[in-house]
Amino acid sequence: MAPTSLLLLLLLLACAAPLPLQLRAADTPTIRLYMHDVVSGSGATAVQVIKGPASSSGNGGVSTGFGDTTVIDDALTETSSPTSREVGRAQGFYMVASQSSPALMMCINLYFTSGDNNGSTIAVMGHDDTAAAVRELSVVGGTGKFRMATGYVVWKTATMTPSDGVFELDVYVTTPNGTTIDASAPVSPLDGGGGSSGGGSSTAKSGAAAPGRMRGWVNACVVGLVVVVLLVGRGW
């Protein structure tokens, strides 16, 4: 192989796009939460604000007709027990969005109020067919550690009574560059954070440093191309 051809081959290999970081196993959620939706009693966290024309009142005070809309401020805990440690609140609303099945349109923020994720949010939207054993909703954004995140939530009903329901939320969150955000990943120094994460091992950090690495890679490729042009022009 001619020296020039060998140099071009090495340059192409050096400029190849870096491989993405390996994602977590598909069966390992980034975060597991339990949401407690209390629809009646003095400690109710779900309040109906719109009643549809076909409403019925057979669900503990929250009707289930098409168009019914309920605002929530539900506790998020570490386990299914209502007395377990609270880590945040599920704040938003759900509405009955189907005329033929008990399906809801969910629009909520998972707002963290303690721990390493304190102050961060994960925005969740999607179709919740309450008759199904397992549902999947979309992660459409976030703030703080989960800024511009995407992903999905595997949603299950843990227990259900006329006055309250407990739901298991397995949250899978990814950064814009495709790497999984660990629940214990530190905030970027640009956000005023940094340092150790304080609990739990991180399998992948956020992509805050990715733009700097990309600029360095592009600069290296440009320099390499200039060298090749000079060498070829001199007949090397």
Phi, psi and omega in degrees: 000134181295150180304320181295318179296321179295319179296319178297320179297316179296323180294318179296319178295322181291329183269000178300141182300135180296145179290142178292156176296147180293132180281164174296161174299146186297337183266010180248106182289151174296315181218140172245129182229159173235125183256132183248108184257104183258115188259353180210168181094176183292336180258028182300136177247002179234123184234125178284129182246342177226133178247123179287167184293339182249032185292147170232159185243038184264017183236058174063032177099344176253115184284163189232034177271160179303126180099346179298133184231132183234132176265138184232151168220070189272146176288142172247123184236169182285329180231179181285348179286132179294346179265000178288169187298129177278131180248351181177191180227145171260110187240129181160221181207161168223148180225150174284111189247015178231140178271351187236353182210162179280063183253136183250152165261116182261138175214097187221156170253128169273103187256117184273132184242004179203168178077194183295337182264012184307126178093346180273159179226156171232122181269128184235133175221155173155183183269123181240096176278100188294346178277347182274148180290323182227132177236159177233124178244162185263140166271120187248003179166187180180173178225168181066233180296339184250028181300131177061026182282156172228172179151209181205164179235125171273117192248124180229147173273117179278308176217155179213129175229170178299338184254342181199163176223146176242131185235135177267126182242112172261110188259123177249114187239138176232154177277168179302331181271008171093002179265146182289134174274116175288147178299336182256011181294139181286156175289147178301143175304334178294339180266006181090007181258213180116181180083190182286158186274345174069057174122126177082145177269140182263125178272341178202135180269168177290166186269028185298329182270359185299317180302321179295317178296322181294318179298319179296321179295318179295317179299319179297320179295319180297315179299317180298320179295320178299317179298316180298316180298318179295318181292319179294320179298332180270002176078026182284000000 
